[in-house]
Every structure is written in C-alpha cells, then in structure tokens.
C-alpha cells in the first residue's frame, strides 16, 4: 500500500495555496518582492523573511472568488508579528470591500511572535475585530488546520471565531501548547513528551468529537480542497441567540466532563464503544463514527 | 639446565571451589535460586569479591538497570576495586560505582549519553580505562583474558529453576552467559517476572546462579526508530545515488545498514524508486540489522526477504512476530536476536553502509567529538573489509575486480559512507585532519579513535556525487576523488580541476547525471512512507510506535 502522496502537513504555505486554488487564479498582495519584512527582528539579530511568514491574496476555488491567507510554519513557527499580522488583518478587512464568497485562512501558528510581542498582540486584536466585522456582514470565514505547528495561542481564538473549521488528524487546536502546560502545571499534570496524550487532548479527532472542529479530513491537499469547496458561502449567524447557545453548550460540557482525566474518558461518555481505537482509525472510519454518534444524539 | 620455577598450585579447580564458596554465601539469602529484590544489595555484597571482573549487561537497548542500581549501593568497604568489562556505559549507576570507589578499571565499547561524565571521571583519575573495543573484540576477550567472575544480566522472565526467557531482546546475553557460566563465574539475572512455565528457554537454568524479580521491567531504549517526516530531499537524492550507483551497479544482495536518516531514506525509496527500476529481487534481499521501522515498506513490498537482528526495537514486536518468513522467530512466536551472530553475518556480507561525522583525505572516518568519550559499538566490524572471506558473490567479485586489477584475483567487500558535505551548524564533514588526533592526546589513547579506516572504505556518497576509492591508484588520487565530492567545503574547494576531470572519466568520481539519477525527482514524494503513521499503515496496524513518535 502506498499512502497519499500530496501531504498538506509537509507542504509549504505556497504549495498549499497552489493545491487548493484553481490553477492560475492566485494573485498575491504584498508579496515577497515588496520585501515588507519585520522591523523588529533585525534588532535582535534574527533573520527576516521577505513575506514575513504569511502569503495573502485572492483567487478562485471551483470558480468562486475567495480571499485566502496561508501561514508559513517554516518561518518562526508561523508566529504572528507586526507585518504578518497587518497582512492578515488587511486581507480580512478587504472582504468588506469586495464581498468574496469566502475568506479562507490556512492557519499554522503557535500564536503571537514573542520577539515582537506588543505589536503582535495589537495585531491579534485587529485580526479578531476584522473577523467579526466580516462575519457580521455575512461573509463566510473558513479556518483550516493541518500544519506542523498546529493552531495555538491567539491564532486558536481566531480559528474558533470563524464559521467553520476544517482540520486533519495531525492538526492541533488549543490556547496553550503542551510544553507551556507542563512548565506551568508540572509533568504529573501533563507530560508534553507523551505525544499520544498531546493528541488525545488537543488533536483534531478529540476537537471534532467535542464539537470544536466541524470537519476532519485525511492529510491530503486534495481532501482539504474538497472540504473547503464544500463550505464556501456557508456562513453561520452571529447574534445573541447563537452566542447564548454556545455558552450553554460550554456550561453543559464542563459539567459533563469535569472529572474526565483523559480524552478517552470523554469519548467513552460521548458513547464511543472502543475509545482506545479512536487514535488509530483513519479519517473515513472516524467520520463514520462521528456520524453514528451524532445520529444517535438527534 | 633447571626448569623455570613455578608458583605452587593448590590444584586445578580453584575457580570452581571459589564458585562454591560464593554460592554458599549467596545461597543463604536465596529461596532456591530466587532472591527477593530488597536483598539484591546484600546478595551482591555476598557473592562479589574485591578485584573481581564484573559485567553489568547493558547494550544500546536492554539494560540490567535494577542490578546496576543495587551494585551502586553496596558498601565500598566490602566490594571495591572491581574491573568492569561490559559493552555499554549508558546509565548513571554505571559510573556511580566508579565515583564511590566500588569499581576502578574499565574495559568497554560504547559510552553514548554518559560520554561527557566518563571523560571527566577519567580526567579525575576515578576511572582507569583499559581499552575501548568494538562489540566483537570485547566479547572475544571474554573468552581469553577478560572473562567475568560475576555477570549481572537482564531477561524477560524466569522460572524457579533459573531457566531464562529473553524475549525478542536476546542481544548480548548468550555471549555473556557462555563466558561466565563455563568459567565458574556467578550469573545473576534480573527478570521482569517469575513464572511457572516459560514460553521458551533462552538460557538453561543450571547455568544461572541467582534470579531476582525486579520491581520494574528492565529499561529498553527505542534507538533504531527514525521518523520519516524528518528525512530531507538531500537525503532522498543521496539514497537515489546509492541505489543506482552502488546497489544496482554491483547487484548488492546481502548487506548491513547503519542507523540514521541517510540509510532510512534508502530503505524508504526501495518500494518506489528501486521498484520502478525493476530492482526487486535483484538488490537488498538479505539484511543484518535491527528491526528498524523504516524497513516495513521494503519488507511488505517484497524487497527485503530475510533479516537477522542484533536486538529488537520497541513497538516492532508484533510486526516481527507475524513475519516469521522474514525474521528469526522461536517456536513461542517471538523473535530471538543475537548481537554476535548479527555482527558476524554483517561482517561477511557484500556491503556495509553508514554515516559518520568526519572524513579525512585518506578516507578515514570518525564519530569522535572533542570533550566526549563515546567509543565504537559495532560499526568498525561491520564497516571493515572481510579479508578472511573466501566464497564468491557477484557484488564481492565485481568490487574485487576493481580493487585488484593485477596479480592474484581477489574479492572485495563494499564499505560505503553516506554523508552530506556540511553537518549541522555548517561545519564541514570533510577535514584535512580528524578531531580524533586531538582526542587521542586528550585522553591518552594508544591510537586516534577511527571508526572506519580509509583502506577499508570503498565509496563515499555525498549530495554532490560518489567517490569510488577502488579506482584510485595513489593516495594523491584518492584525496582528489574525495575533494571531488566534497562540494563547497574548504576541502572541496581545494580540488584540482584537471585531476577531478581525469578521475571522472575513469569512473572514480560519479556525478548524479553519470549514473542516470535525475535530481529533479529527488523529493519526499519518493518516500514510500512519509511519517510514522504511514509506517503503521504499511504494517496493517501491527507496528505500535512508542508515544514519543506519534502525532495522532
């Protein structure tokens, strides 16, 4: 058996864009030729990237116009600095002017770049505001997670503010990273080197089962493309009713799973018959399991 | 003329009488052969005598860690001046006993993670190093001048008669047991559990003196697992050159792979690149290696037909057990490994390929780095010409024709180093003089610690090309062939353009285009598995990787 050959996990930001957009439709804004590099990194003796680790622009998916951003995990772990953040915020703000069918965010980031923390944090606020403005205007935001750096810190808040999240099993979504939790709470609380535990806690399968991710796909650029294409234009209402329903869901979840020590305990309570197998099954079998669980709940 | 005076003898069986005396003292602490774990320290104090030669079984995987800790807690008044003769110095207690004065002399093979501390203890005069050996050398000396008086070994299980089951990690146990038990030595085994009936008997009970059930299973390190996700496109390119320029050219069927990402890349392009070249059944059929997970796709796709292992690898147990046509499996269903036999098989194979940290202009290579004593392990034996070999094989004969172009026809083993021209931190792999020279002075060694000697080496593969040293007639040509594949390092930039061109015409330097390797194909798409998860998929779920290697 030869496994899939076009891994999203391994692809660079530009290769992901090339695989997801219709061929020849991409037009980059503020590309590497513009050399908009970080004003902060040289002062720390750090190298810069000509695109500051993010590619933004417009293109088409199945012929429908989208704005799209791709974070490059290979540069500073996809972390958000001043220029990187401004490019992302500016892209999302542009949606209000041109009304695309969707804004697609290919996230691969540990959060704010600590080397330029103040500028990065301000940028996070601007990105967050731009996301809500676009959603209030009825424009669909699609977050995509499947890179090596996962989606952590402020980037995870942005993702959870979108209409839909698509992820592969290799993707992770959490505010704090495993090493941070271990450093703060101790190795008895969370052993960051136990990678299976990390994925049972922050991995996309767990996030899908507890309802924080909408779609799980296998690690394949075409599978991601198809999932994104299926959700262009799908915007969810963002009003008081939706917010209150979400809060009620979180309160319910806390009371249901408060004493669960491991992801497997949570899955068992959700009705998964063989929680030990969940980590090992492929995306198709996993999605069938999720469908069965959700069908049973309805 | 008078006969030379001899010391008076007290008979011909003093060792056996001494064994009986030790057993009497130790037996007082035992229930039959079984000693409770909380009496382990007492037992060691009872049966070990000052100045004993002792082996604490520990190689790069399995360790008698409980007994090692117990030895570190004996009273130095009762047990002192021990001479440690063992393959690996890997755990803290291995050196604690020197710090405490329990042990003084050391003959060993490999120090790995304890290398820095060992170097400091040597400098402080706490450790007197006899010699640093290869595995085969040290175990050979067990049967001449370094036979242990006491050996502390590790096994999976024992019964009450002292029969031992090692499980797939048999490793060095047979060699240690044979030397100790048959020279009236004390053999103490730590086991994970004591059972009524063993799945199989790896060591007969009447060879074993005492058995201790350890509170926790013996330590095993998964050191042969390489995550395909970390293999680079440069490594894929070098792997393509190895397949075409060496395996295909010579028709290499019996071989040993070193451990590392470079050789893992070769293993992972067999089902793709080599398959497309029609090489299945023609190359890489029999291997002497540990059950490296990156071999799974090559096994499943019918390239590698048989593998004998020096040790096992964590997570591979079920996969190996279910492939008894490929691996050496006991009637109980689990593998039996054996480091000595694997080393011998690799020594008489057609080819060894491995990686190294430094290569000089004669082709000598070394993994020694300053301030650290690491040692040799098994690579020098795998990676040496087998001058005692007599049977022919196509690869051996063809290499022999290149090596011995006049006079008596001979065969030649292929010994290949596969390296990138620059290592991490942009330091050059190719150097005018090895760090090993400085290391020799620092640690007062008899020779510079060279891993593979230049005259044993036949090929160097870099991302630039292949140097075929068999086709170099003089040391000057050899140096230019090496410079010719050393790329943009200082050594490479000092090459003589004319000589390099001459050598290339002769085939002593081969660039990718000379052997039909298309550099544009060198990307990760060529890897049959690109992640640990892919390896699990190839194995039909039989491979169970340790948690640290997972990203799911």
Interface residues (C-beta under 8 A of the other chain):
Chain A: X1 X2 X3 X5 X6 X7 X9 X10 X169 X170 X193 X194 X195 X196 X197 X199 X203 X205 X279 X280
Chain B: X229 X271 X272 X300 X524 X525 X528 X529 X530 X531 X534 X536 X537 X538 X541 X547 X548 X549 X550 X551 X552
